[in-house]
């Protein structure tokens, strides 16, 4: 296997554009685009549009509630969720629209920021030839029960070439448009509001995953100020979970204990993170050095085809 391509099961090979309050759709050759660039990079990463984040649109008017929600979003924020990014999406009904300029542009290298070359876990291509050059790609990792496996892979890519490539995937984060591949294309993308238990629970579970991996992310990216940053997150949570619980009629208070629990285990998770890389390197180098007879490979392939 030369290449591995990840596309999420709630994503579609389409870009959605907006112009003068109308939307239009364009097919995206995700597979072809990654294949065009993977020989030039260790990892290729495309763009996303649609409902990128499972954060619903909040109708909030009073300043106290807005401040509380901003504190909450700051607490759970990470490489892709930020107060500024969410504020922009809220104004657009929770939707990110594609850019024609981006879709028709050339690839460009992903620059390192705070030790991360940001990728996401989908619209993502891996060049597996690195394994046979004694330079295996790092493994995915996340603390148990947390999110963030793409973020922690991003933290291991200093010595690897990561290209941003010109193709979009439409992310249907709330599973509202599951007939798109049958040709049912919406003429308008509706704002998703927290008006039912399914949407609220989806949002809460995402926040739970974010808050569980936040301590390790802080530890890796800014260990010198780890305690200070932890206090900021804890303070933002304590000043916001009551507002979130009241507005969404759902108990957000457990997130405080979850955060504190994962803070207490951050050094263990960091050791696991490093140990995982060491084990993966050992496995990868052993596998790359193994030489199987050509005729054995052919027979295995034929038996797989027959059995299927």
Residue pairs with C-beta under 8 A, 6 or more apart in sequence:
1 128
2 38
2 127
2 128
2 129
3 34
3 35
3 38
3 125
3 126
3 127
3 128
4 125
4 126
4 128
5 30
5 31
5 34
5 124
5 125
5 126
6 121
6 122
6 123
6 124
6 125
6 126
7 13
7 30
7 122
7 123
7 169
8 121
8 122
8 169
8 171
10 171
10 172
10 173
10 175
11 48
11 122
11 123
11 169
11 170
11 171
11 172
12 169
12 170
12 172
12 180
12 181
13 27
13 28
13 29
13 30
13 167
13 169
13 170
14 25
14 26
14 27
14 28
14 168
14 169
14 170
14 180
14 185
15 25
15 26
15 28
15 49
15 98
15 103
15 168
15 170
16 23
16 24
16 25
16 49
16 50
16 95
16 97
16 98
16 170
16 189
17 23
17 24
17 25
17 26
17 97
17 98
17 99
17 100
18 97
22 187
23 97
23 186
23 187
23 188
23 189
25 185
26 98
26 103
28 103
28 167
28 168
28 169
29 167
30 46
30 123
30 167
30 169
33 44
33 46
33 165
33 166
33 167
34 44
34 46
34 125
34 165
34 167
35 125
36 165
37 44
37 107
37 125
37 163
37 165
38 44
38 125
38 127
39 127
40 107
40 161
40 163
41 107
41 127
41 161
41 162
41 163
42 126
42 127
42 130
42 135
42 137
42 157
42 160
42 161
42 162
43 119
43 124
43 125
43 126
43 127
43 137
43 157
43 160
43 161
43 162
43 163
44 107
44 124
44 125
44 127
44 162
44 163
44 164
44 165
45 110
45 119
45 120
45 123
45 124
45 125
45 162
45 163
45 164
45 165
46 123
46 124
46 164
46 165
46 166
46 167
46 168
46 169
47 98
47 102
47 103
47 123
47 164
47 166
47 167
47 168
47 169
48 96
48 120
48 122
48 123
48 168
48 169
48 170
48 171
49 95
49 96
49 97
49 98
49 168
49 169
49 170
49 171
50 95
50 96
50 170
50 171
50 172
50 173
50 189
51 94
51 95
51 171
51 172
51 173
51 174
51 176
51 189
51 192
52 80
52 89
52 96
52 171
52 173
53 80
53 81
53 86
53 89
53 94
53 173
53 206
54 173
54 174
54 202
54 203
54 206
55 73
55 81
55 86
55 89
55 94
55 203
55 206
56 94
56 174
56 192
56 193
56 194
56 199
56 200
56 203
57 90
57 93
57 94
57 191
57 192
57 193
58 69
58 90
58 193
58 194
58 247
59 193
60 66
60 69
60 247
64 243
65 243
65 247
68 239
68 240
68 242
68 243
68 244
69 240
69 243
69 244
69 247
70 83
71 236
71 237
71 239
71 240
71 243
72 236
72 237
72 240
72 241
72 243
72 244
72 252
73 81
73 82
73 83
73 86
74 83
74 236
75 211
75 214
75 233
75 236
75 237
75 240
75 259
76 207
76 210
76 211
76 214
76 255
77 83
77 210
78 148
78 151
78 210
78 213
78 214
78 217
79 116
79 118
79 151
79 154
79 217
80 118
80 120
81 210
89 95
89 96
93 189
93 190
93 191
94 191
94 192
95 189
95 191
98 168
102 166
102 168
103 166
103 167
103 168
104 166
105 166
106 166
107 163
107 164
107 165
107 166
108 163
108 164
109 161
109 162
109 163
109 164
110 117
110 118
110 119
110 162
110 163
110 164
111 117
112 157
112 158
114 221
114 222
115 155
115 158
115 220
115 221
116 151
116 154
116 155
116 157
116 221
117 154
117 157
117 158
117 160
117 162
118 151
118 154
119 150
119 153
119 154
119 157
119 162
120 150
121 140
121 149
121 150
122 169
122 171
123 167
123 168
123 169
124 150
125 165
126 137
127 137
128 137
130 136
130 137
130 160
131 137
131 284
131 287
131 288
132 288
134 285
134 288
135 159
135 160
136 280
136 281
136 284
136 285
136 288
137 160
138 153
138 156
138 157
138 277
138 280
139 153
139 276
139 277
139 280
140 149
140 150
140 152
140 153
141 149
141 152
141 153
141 272
141 273
141 276
141 277
142 148
142 149
142 152
142 213
143 212
143 213
143 216
143 262
143 265
143 269
143 272
145 209
145 212
146 209
146 212
146 213
146 216
146 262
147 206
147 209
147 210
147 212
147 213
148 209
148 210
148 213
148 216
148 217
151 213
151 217
152 213
152 216
152 217
152 220
152 273
155 220
155 221
156 277
170 180
172 178
172 180
174 192
174 199
174 202
176 190
176 192
177 184
177 186
192 199
193 199
194 200
194 203
194 247
194 248
200 248
200 249
200 250
201 250
203 248
204 250
204 252
207 252
207 255
208 255
208 258
211 237
211 255
211 258
211 259
211 262
212 258
212 259
212 262
213 262
214 233
214 259
214 262
215 230
215 259
215 262
215 263
215 265
215 266
215 269
216 262
216 266
216 269
216 270
216 273
218 226
218 229
218 230
218 233
219 226
219 266
219 267
219 270
220 270
220 273
222 229
226 266
230 263
233 259
234 256
234 259
234 260
237 255
237 256
237 259
238 256
241 252
241 253
241 255
241 256
242 253
244 250
244 252
245 251
245 252
245 253
262 269
